[in-house]
Amino acid sequence: MKSFKAYYFFVKPYWKLILITIFIGMFKFGIPLTLPFIIKYVVDDLLLGTLPIEVKIEKLIYVMLGAFALFVVVRAPIEYFRQYFAQLTTSKILYDLRNHLYGHIQKLSLNYYQNRKTGEIISRMINDADQTKSIVETGLMNVWLDLFTLSIAIGFMFFMDVKLTLVSIAVFPFYAIAVKKLYKKLRAFSKSRSQALADMQGYLVERVNGISVIKSFTLEEVEKRSFDNKNRKFLQKALDLTKWNALTNSVINTLTTAE
């Protein structure tokens, strides 16, 4: 929750863009929700209906043309503008965030720079800042879109069959528990990976700056082994994150499929 509060300072100037993105996203995610009604109409009213075969074929052609227009002609530009405004918003926020971070590091004491590697500071400025875009894309946009989609979908399900809907949503508590537990651990793995990347970049910056000394003392092989250790550590942290991310997705997708 603290991350959202700290990030709100950078998000606030672009609240209009965020609302536009969410509004467009509602149309994007609302289009697939019409498919069950289209199928229901085709099966119940056309295939199983008592209309003459000529009328059925005519209406079926209209349905196919309408579905094509909705899922291809209409959805394509909506998808484009959804992605464009989402990326535009996150890019502007990251621009402001990096400027703020650069101004902040100018005010830090010399002791701070003496106790940290140059590459680590650069990694915090570039990589870590870039990773915060998920707060905007997931926390401020996708969450509201998912809630909108879920609400509409549950409404459709209740309209079709109340009992089956109640059975389907019974898994929601397990989904909430899984999200809370798994993503908390995932955040720790992500932080550990970022630290390993910062260490490796700090090592690279120092060695590139001191390449003349390395060559003067013919320490190339020693440095290769040292870098291999740093790189291997980063690989291990990345694999740990990958394994836990795969586990998280498998559990979440299984629960959502069960719904």
N, C-alpha and C positions, 0 to 999 in steps of 0.2 A: 504493500500500500504506500510505503514511503517513496518508492520509485515513481509511482504515478503522481504523487504530490509534487515531487521535485521536477518532474517532466512537464507538469501542467504549465509552468512558466514559459516553456518554449512552444507548447501546443496552442495556448490561448490566442495568439495573433492569427491563427489559421483555422479557427473554429468554423468559419463559413465554408471553407474548402472541405473540411471533414464532414459537415452536414450534407454538402452536395454529393460527396462520395458515398455516404451512407444511403442517401435518397436514390441514387442511381443503382447502388447495390441491391436495394429492395426490389427494383424492377428486374434486375438480373436474376436474383434468386427466386423471384416470384413466378417467372416464366415456366420453369420445370414443374412447378406445383399445379399447373393447369393440365398436365399430362393425364393424371388419373381421371379427371372429368371428361377429357376427350375420349379416353378408352372406354369409360363407362357409357358415354353417349353412343359410341360406335357399336358396342356389344349389345347393350340393352335396347336402344331405340332403332338401330339399323339392322344388325345381324339377327337379333331375336324378335324384332318388331313385325308387325303385320302389314307394313307398307308394301306396295307393288315393287317388284324387283327393279324397274326402271327408276323409280323414285329413290330407292335405296342407293343405287349406283350414283345417281346425280348428287345426293346429299353427301355420300362418301367422298366424291371428288371435291366438293366444297370443303369438307373437313380436312382433306389432305392438303389442299391449297392453303387453307387458313393455317394449318400446323406448320407448313413450310415457311410461310411468311413470318409467323411468330418466332419459330426456332432458328431461322437462318437470317432473314432480312432484318427483322427487328432486333434480335439478340446480338448480332455481330457489332453494330455501332454501340449498343449499350455496354457490351463487354469491353470494347475499346476505351470508351470514356471512363468506365469504372477503373480500369488499370491505369489509365493516364492520370486521373485526379488522385488516385491513391499514391502513385509514385511521385507526383508533383508535390503533394503535401509532405511526404516523408523526406524528400530531398531538401525542401525549404527548411524544415525543422532541423535536419542534420547540419545544414549550412549555418543556421543560427547557433546551434549547439557547439560546433567546432570553433566559431568565432569567440563564443563565450569562454570555452576552455582555453583557447590561446591567450585571451586577455587574463584569465585566471592564473595561468602558469607564469605570466610575466610578474605577478605579484608575490610569488613564492620565494622563500629565502634561499640563499646559496647552500645552506645545509641540506635542503631538500634535494637539490641536484647532485650534491656530493654523495648522498646515500642511495641514489638510484641511477640505473644505467640509462643512457640516452635512448637506446632502442625501446626500453620499457615505457618511457614517457611518450615516445612517438606512437607506440602500439596503443596506449591509452587514448591518445588523441584521434587516431584513425580507426583502428579495428573495434575497440570497445564502443566508441561513439556510433559506429555504423551498426553494431548489433542492437542498439537501443531502438532501431526503427520498428522492431517487433512490438514495442509498446504501443506505437501508433497503429500499425497494421492489424495487430491481434487485439490489443486491449481496448482501442478506441473505435475501431471500425468493424472487425469481424465478429466481435462479441455481440454487438447490437444487431448485426445482420443475421447472425445465427439465432438470436432470440426471436427476431422477426420471422425467420423461416420456420423455426420450431413452432412458434405460436400458430402460424397459418396452417402448418402441416397437421398439428394436433386438432385444430378446428375442423379441417377436412376429415380427419380420421373419426372424430366424434360424430360428425354428420353422417358418415357411412355406417359405422358400427361402434356403439358405445362400449360394449363389453370387451371387444378385441382391443380397443384403444386403451382401456384401463389395464389390460394384461401387458400391452406393449410398453406403457410408461412406468410399469412397476420396477423396471431396472434402473430408473433415474437415480435413486439414492446410491446405488453401487457405482454409477458413473461419476457422481459428485465426489465420492470418497476416493475413487481411483485418480481423478484429476488432481485432487489436493495432495495426495501422497506421492504420486509419481512425478508430478511437475516440480515439486519441492526438491526432490533428489536430482532431477534433471538440471535445475538451476545451479546446484552445487557442482555438478560435473562440467557444466558450461563455464563456470567461473574458474575452475581448475584448468581447463583447456586454454582459456584466455591468458592465464598467468604463465603457463608453459610457453605459449606463443610469444608473450612479451619478453620472457627470459631469452628465448632463441633470437629474437630480433635485437635485443640489447647486446647479445654476444656478437652478432654479425656486424653491428655498427662499430663496436670497439675494434674488432679484428680488421675491418676494412680501413678504418682510420689509421690503424697501426700496421698496415701491410708491409711497409718498408722495414720495420723492426723484425717482423716475422721472416721476411726473406733474408735479412742480414744475418740472422742466426740460424737459417735453414730449419725453421720449425714447421714447415708445411705439413709433414706427416703427423706431428703432434697436434697441430690445430685441426687436422682432418678428423682425428680420433675424438678430440674434444667436441667438435661440432656434431659428430655422429651421436655422441651421448646426449647432447641437447635435443637433437632432432628425434632421437629414439624416445626420449621422455615426452616430447610433444606428440609423437605418434601414439604412445600408450594412452595419454590423456584423451586424444581424439577418438581412439578406439573405444575407450570407456564410455565416452559421451555417445558414440554411435550405437553401442550395445544397449545402453539405457534408453536412448531415443527409439530404437527399434522395439524394445520391450513396451515402452509407453504407447507407441502407436498401435502395436498389436493388441494390447489390452483395451485401449480406447475404441479402436475400430471394431473389436469383437463385441463390446458392450453396445455400441451404436447400431451394429448390425442386428444384435439381438432385439433391439427396440423395434 
